[in-house]
Amino acid sequence: MTSGDENLNQEIVDISISDEVEQDKIQLEIEEFIKQINTRTIETSPESLSKHPLRKYIRKNLNRFSESLENGMLQRFKTSVGEDLFDKDTWKGIFYMLNYSLEYQSDLLKRRITGNYETDEWGYDPEVLQFVKPLFDFLYKSFWRVETSGMENIPDEGRALLICNHSGYLPWDGVMIATTIYNEHPNQRLVRTLYDLSFPSIPFISIVLMKLGQVLINEENCIRLLEQDELVSVFPERYCRTGMPIRDKKLSFKFGYDGFVHMSMMTGAPIIPVSIVGADEADVIPLPTKWFIDFGKAIQVEDGCMESIENADIVSMVSEQLQKNIKTMNNSRLSLRQSIYFG
């Protein structure tokens, strides 16, 4: 930059964005400034119009760039000073949206502090779900890049029992199943995952799970949820594979209990097998593995009389069929996978 260029770093008066005459003056000033940059024969600087911070900042830092880049930046800035940018209604709209957002957040905070919000009988709080949903969506769409199939097997309404293979201790697989159905199902159904008895011993975890609509696992809770026509997900493996090497996890697949069969028989809820691939490698350390969630066809277990429910052979037969279905779905997906990170 020449010594004459330094004269350009002067203060200019505030712009009235509602005045079209001021806009024309700004355009003329920028055009004159660009002309001076091109000729490099600046003797006097154009009359100042404002102390506008943006233009002041640009002028102050222009000498850090090459002449061609500097000129291009000015041309683009000139273009941006159009009718939309300095239109009164545009700025009114922006102010309205900002003001509305701040008022909404303030009102939300006041209601949360005073306890003026609603939950259902299980403690589900929709506002908490919407607060954490951006994180779940990031994990679902960008981090684990979850691909799904069989969404048509999830009923549009009514009760159903989702039986899923489990990756280990951390409940990310349950979170991704719930996020998948909430995002991809046409009715945005909420999944009620039954969480393990060990979670209440961890500070705050059980409260968060409850606020997200999840429920402590026991047969009574599951039957009540199904009778309310909810979608309920259960992980019958529990922690059978926790701590195993990844290869052993894939070979070992066995339910830790068969209570879900009783629940299905007592409520008439169809059982939907769910296969999750990719979560095993992201159990303890959440690595960015590629996930696949497949929903199989429902198995309809007829409403059982007490003899059937208490018949260990019938219960075992249904449980083994579910294990076989999920293992087949797992193996089918694993046979197509070439990389744990890219699928």
C-alpha positions as CSV (number, residue, x, y, z in Angstrom):
1,M,0.0,0.0,0.0
2,T,1.3,3.6,-0.8
3,S,1.4,6.3,1.8
4,G,-1.7,7.7,0.1
5,D,-3.6,4.5,1.0
6,E,-3.1,5.3,4.7
7,N,-5.3,8.3,4.3
8,L,-8.2,5.9,3.7
9,N,-8.2,4.6,7.3
10,Q,-10.4,7.5,8.5
11,E,-13.6,7.5,10.5
12,I,-17.0,7.9,8.8
13,V,-20.4,8.8,10.3
14,D,-23.2,6.3,11.1
15,I,-25.4,5.1,8.3
16,S,-29.1,5.3,8.5
17,I,-30.2,2.0,7.0
18,S,-33.7,3.3,6.5
19,D,-32.7,6.1,4.1
20,E,-32.2,5.2,0.4
21,V,-30.2,8.4,-0.2
22,E,-27.6,7.2,2.3
23,Q,-27.4,3.8,0.5
24,D,-26.6,5.6,-2.8
25,K,-23.9,7.6,-1.1
26,I,-22.3,4.4,0.2
27,Q,-22.4,2.9,-3.2
28,L,-20.6,5.9,-4.7
29,E,-18.0,5.9,-1.9
30,I,-17.2,2.3,-2.5
31,E,-16.9,2.8,-6.2
32,E,-14.6,5.7,-5.7
33,F,-12.5,3.7,-3.3
34,I,-12.2,0.8,-5.8
35,K,-11.2,3.3,-8.5
36,Q,-8.4,4.7,-6.3
37,I,-7.1,1.2,-5.4
38,N,-6.9,0.4,-9.1
39,T,-5.1,3.6,-10.1
40,R,-3.0,3.9,-6.9
41,T,-3.0,7.7,-7.3
42,I,-4.9,8.7,-4.2
43,E,-4.5,12.3,-3.4
44,T,-7.6,13.0,-1.3
45,S,-9.9,10.6,0.3
46,P,-13.7,10.7,-0.4
47,E,-15.9,12.5,2.1
48,S,-16.6,10.3,5.0
49,L,-20.2,9.1,5.6
50,S,-20.2,7.0,8.8
51,K,-18.3,5.2,11.5
52,H,-19.7,1.9,10.2
53,P,-17.6,-0.8,12.1
54,L,-17.6,-3.3,9.2
55,R,-16.2,-0.9,6.6
56,K,-13.8,0.6,9.1
57,Y,-12.5,-2.9,9.9
58,I,-12.2,-3.9,6.2
59,R,-10.2,-0.7,5.4
60,K,-7.9,-1.2,8.4
61,N,-6.9,-4.7,7.3
62,L,-6.8,-4.4,3.5
63,N,-3.1,-3.9,3.4
64,R,-2.6,-7.5,4.6
65,F,-3.8,-8.8,1.2
66,S,-2.5,-8.6,-2.3
67,E,-3.8,-6.0,-4.7
68,S,-5.9,-8.4,-6.7
69,L,-7.4,-10.0,-3.7
70,E,-8.0,-6.7,-2.1
71,N,-9.9,-5.4,-5.1
72,G,-12.0,-8.6,-5.3
73,M,-13.0,-8.2,-1.6
74,L,-14.1,-4.6,-2.2
75,Q,-16.1,-5.6,-5.2
76,R,-17.9,-8.3,-3.3
77,F,-18.5,-5.9,-0.4
78,K,-19.9,-3.4,-2.8
79,T,-22.3,-6.0,-4.2
80,S,-23.4,-7.0,-0.7
81,V,-24.5,-3.4,0.0
82,G,-27.7,-4.0,-1.9
83,E,-31.3,-3.2,-1.2
84,D,-31.9,-6.3,0.9
85,L,-29.0,-5.6,3.3
86,F,-30.1,-2.0,4.0
87,D,-33.8,-2.5,3.6
88,K,-35.8,-1.3,6.7
89,D,-38.2,-4.3,6.6
90,T,-35.4,-6.8,6.4
91,W,-33.7,-5.5,9.6
92,K,-37.1,-5.2,11.3
93,G,-37.6,-8.9,10.5
94,I,-34.2,-9.9,11.8
95,F,-34.8,-7.9,15.0
96,Y,-38.2,-9.5,15.5
97,M,-36.8,-13.0,15.2
98,L,-33.9,-12.3,17.5
99,N,-36.2,-10.7,20.0
100,Y,-38.7,-13.5,19.8
101,S,-36.0,-16.1,20.3
102,L,-34.6,-14.4,23.4
103,E,-38.1,-14.0,24.9
104,Y,-38.9,-17.7,24.2
105,Q,-35.6,-18.8,25.8
106,S,-36.2,-16.5,28.8
107,D,-39.7,-17.8,29.2
108,L,-38.5,-21.4,28.9
109,L,-35.9,-20.9,31.6
110,K,-38.4,-19.3,33.9
111,R,-40.8,-22.1,33.5
112,R,-38.1,-24.8,34.1
113,I,-36.9,-23.1,37.2
114,T,-40.4,-22.7,38.7
115,G,-41.4,-26.2,37.7
116,N,-44.1,-24.9,35.4
117,Y,-43.9,-27.6,32.7
118,E,-45.7,-30.9,32.0
119,T,-44.5,-34.5,32.0
120,D,-46.5,-37.7,31.5
121,E,-47.0,-40.3,34.1
122,W,-43.5,-41.8,33.3
123,G,-41.7,-38.5,33.7
124,Y,-41.3,-37.9,29.9
125,D,-40.5,-34.3,29.2
126,P,-40.8,-33.3,25.5
127,E,-38.8,-30.1,26.1
128,V,-35.8,-32.0,27.4
129,L,-35.9,-34.3,24.4
130,Q,-36.0,-31.3,22.0
131,F,-33.0,-29.8,23.9
132,V,-30.8,-32.9,23.4
133,K,-32.1,-33.9,20.0
134,P,-29.5,-31.9,18.1
135,L,-26.7,-34.0,19.7
136,F,-28.6,-37.2,18.9
137,D,-29.1,-36.0,15.3
138,F,-25.4,-35.2,15.0
139,L,-24.5,-38.7,16.2
140,Y,-27.1,-40.3,14.0
141,K,-26.4,-38.4,10.7
142,S,-22.8,-37.4,10.9
143,F,-20.8,-39.3,13.5
144,W,-22.1,-42.9,13.2
145,R,-23.9,-42.2,9.8
146,V,-26.6,-44.7,10.6
147,E,-28.3,-46.6,7.7
148,T,-31.6,-48.3,8.3
149,S,-33.8,-50.8,6.7
150,G,-37.2,-52.3,7.5
151,M,-38.9,-49.2,8.8
152,E,-42.1,-50.4,7.2
153,N,-42.1,-53.2,9.9
154,I,-42.7,-50.6,12.6
155,P,-46.5,-50.1,13.0
156,D,-48.0,-46.7,12.4
157,E,-49.8,-47.0,15.8
158,G,-50.4,-49.4,18.5
159,R,-48.2,-51.6,20.7
160,A,-45.0,-53.4,19.7
161,L,-42.0,-54.9,21.4
162,L,-38.6,-54.3,19.9
163,I,-36.0,-57.0,20.8
164,C,-32.5,-55.8,20.0
165,N,-28.9,-57.1,20.3
166,H,-26.9,-55.1,22.7
167,S,-23.3,-53.7,22.3
168,G,-22.3,-53.5,25.9
169,Y,-22.7,-51.2,28.9
170,L,-23.2,-47.8,27.4
171,P,-26.8,-47.2,26.0
172,W,-25.8,-45.6,22.7
173,D,-27.5,-48.4,20.8
174,G,-30.8,-47.7,22.5
175,V,-30.4,-44.0,21.8
176,M,-29.8,-44.6,18.1
177,I,-32.8,-46.9,17.7
178,A,-35.0,-44.3,19.3
179,T,-33.5,-41.5,17.1
180,T,-33.9,-43.7,14.0
181,I,-37.6,-44.3,14.5
182,Y,-38.3,-40.7,15.7
183,N,-36.6,-39.3,12.6
184,E,-37.5,-41.8,9.9
185,H,-40.9,-43.1,10.9
186,P,-43.8,-41.2,9.2
187,N,-45.5,-40.8,12.6
188,Q,-42.4,-39.9,14.5
189,R,-43.0,-42.5,17.2
190,L,-41.4,-42.3,20.6
191,V,-39.6,-45.5,21.7
192,R,-39.6,-46.4,25.3
193,T,-36.4,-48.2,26.1
194,L,-36.3,-50.3,29.3
195,Y,-33.1,-49.4,31.0
196,D,-31.2,-51.6,33.4
197,L,-31.4,-51.6,37.2
198,S,-27.8,-50.5,37.5
199,F,-28.4,-47.0,36.0
200,P,-30.3,-45.5,39.0
201,S,-27.0,-45.9,41.0
202,I,-25.3,-43.5,38.6
203,P,-25.9,-39.8,39.6
204,F,-28.3,-37.9,37.2
205,I,-28.4,-40.7,34.6
206,S,-31.7,-42.2,35.6
207,I,-33.3,-38.7,35.8
208,V,-32.1,-37.9,32.3
209,L,-33.4,-41.2,31.0
210,M,-36.7,-40.6,32.6
211,K,-37.0,-37.1,31.1
212,L,-36.3,-38.7,27.7
213,G,-39.2,-41.1,28.1
214,Q,-37.2,-44.2,29.1
215,V,-38.4,-46.5,31.8
216,L,-36.8,-48.7,34.4
217,I,-36.9,-52.4,33.4
218,N,-39.3,-54.7,35.0
219,E,-42.2,-56.8,33.8
220,E,-44.9,-54.6,35.3
221,N,-43.6,-51.4,33.7
222,C,-43.3,-53.1,30.3
223,I,-46.9,-54.5,30.4
224,R,-48.3,-51.1,31.4
225,L,-46.4,-49.4,28.5
226,L,-47.7,-52.0,26.0
227,E,-51.2,-51.7,27.3
228,Q,-50.9,-48.0,26.6
229,D,-50.0,-48.9,22.9
230,E,-46.4,-47.7,23.2
231,L,-43.3,-48.9,21.3
232,V,-41.1,-50.6,23.9
233,S,-37.5,-51.7,23.2
234,V,-35.7,-54.4,25.3
235,F,-32.1,-55.7,25.2
236,P,-32.4,-59.3,26.5
237,E,-28.7,-59.9,26.3
238,R,-28.2,-57.3,29.0
239,Y,-24.5,-57.4,29.8
240,C,-23.7,-61.0,28.7
241,R,-21.1,-59.7,26.2
242,T,-19.7,-56.8,28.2
243,G,-16.0,-56.9,28.4
244,M,-15.6,-59.5,25.6
245,P,-13.2,-58.9,22.7
246,I,-15.0,-57.6,19.6
247,R,-14.5,-60.9,17.7
248,D,-16.0,-62.9,20.6
249,K,-18.9,-60.5,20.8
250,K,-19.8,-61.3,17.2
251,L,-19.6,-65.0,17.8
252,S,-21.5,-65.0,21.1
253,F,-25.1,-64.0,21.0
254,K,-27.4,-65.3,23.7
255,F,-30.3,-63.7,25.6
256,G,-29.8,-63.2,29.3
257,Y,-33.5,-63.6,30.1
258,D,-36.8,-64.5,28.4
259,G,-39.1,-62.2,30.3
260,F,-40.0,-60.3,27.1
261,V,-41.9,-63.4,25.8
262,H,-44.2,-63.3,28.9
263,M,-44.8,-59.6,28.2
264,S,-45.7,-60.2,24.6
265,M,-48.0,-63.1,25.5
266,M,-49.8,-61.1,28.2
267,T,-50.5,-58.1,26.0
268,G,-50.7,-59.5,22.5
269,A,-47.9,-57.2,21.4
270,P,-46.0,-58.3,18.2
271,I,-42.3,-58.8,18.6
272,I,-40.0,-57.1,16.1
273,P,-36.4,-58.3,15.9
274,V,-33.8,-55.5,15.6
275,S,-30.2,-56.0,14.4
276,I,-27.5,-53.4,15.2
277,V,-24.1,-53.6,13.5
278,G,-21.3,-51.1,14.3
279,A,-22.2,-50.4,17.9
280,D,-19.9,-53.2,19.3
281,E,-16.8,-51.3,18.1
282,A,-18.1,-48.1,19.7
283,D,-19.0,-49.5,23.1
284,V,-16.5,-48.1,25.6
285,I,-14.8,-45.5,23.3
286,P,-17.3,-43.9,20.9
287,L,-15.4,-44.4,17.7
288,P,-16.9,-43.0,14.5
289,T,-17.8,-46.4,13.2
290,K,-20.5,-47.0,10.5
291,W,-23.8,-48.2,12.0
292,F,-26.6,-50.3,10.4
293,I,-29.9,-50.8,12.1
294,D,-32.3,-53.3,10.5
295,F,-35.9,-53.9,11.6
296,G,-37.1,-57.4,10.9
297,K,-40.6,-58.6,10.3
298,A,-42.8,-58.9,13.3
299,I,-43.5,-62.2,15.1
300,Q,-47.1,-62.3,16.4
301,V,-47.4,-64.1,19.6
302,E,-51.0,-65.0,20.4
303,D,-52.5,-63.8,23.7
304,G,-51.5,-66.5,26.0
305,C,-53.4,-68.3,28.7
306,M,-51.7,-68.9,31.9
307,E,-50.7,-72.4,30.9
308,S,-48.9,-71.1,27.8
309,I,-47.2,-68.2,29.7
310,E,-46.0,-70.6,32.3
311,N,-44.9,-73.3,29.8
312,A,-41.1,-73.1,29.7
313,D,-40.9,-75.0,26.4
314,I,-43.1,-72.5,24.6
315,V,-41.3,-69.5,26.1
316,S,-37.9,-71.0,25.2
317,M,-39.1,-71.8,21.6
318,V,-40.2,-68.1,21.0
319,S,-36.9,-66.8,22.5
320,E,-34.7,-69.1,20.5
321,Q,-36.6,-68.1,17.3
322,L,-35.9,-64.4,18.1
323,Q,-32.3,-65.1,18.7
324,K,-32.0,-67.0,15.4
325,N,-33.7,-64.1,13.5
326,I,-31.5,-61.4,15.0
327,K,-28.3,-63.5,14.5
328,T,-29.2,-64.1,10.9
329,M,-29.8,-60.4,10.3
330,N,-26.5,-59.6,12.0
331,N,-24.5,-62.1,9.9
332,S,-26.1,-60.9,6.7
333,R,-25.1,-57.4,7.4
334,L,-21.6,-58.3,8.5
335,S,-21.0,-60.4,5.4
336,L,-21.5,-57.2,3.3
337,R,-19.4,-54.9,5.5
338,Q,-15.8,-54.2,4.3
339,S,-14.8,-51.6,6.9
340,I,-16.0,-50.8,10.4
341,Y,-15.6,-47.1,9.6
342,F,-17.0,-47.0,6.1
343,G,-19.4,-49.9,5.9
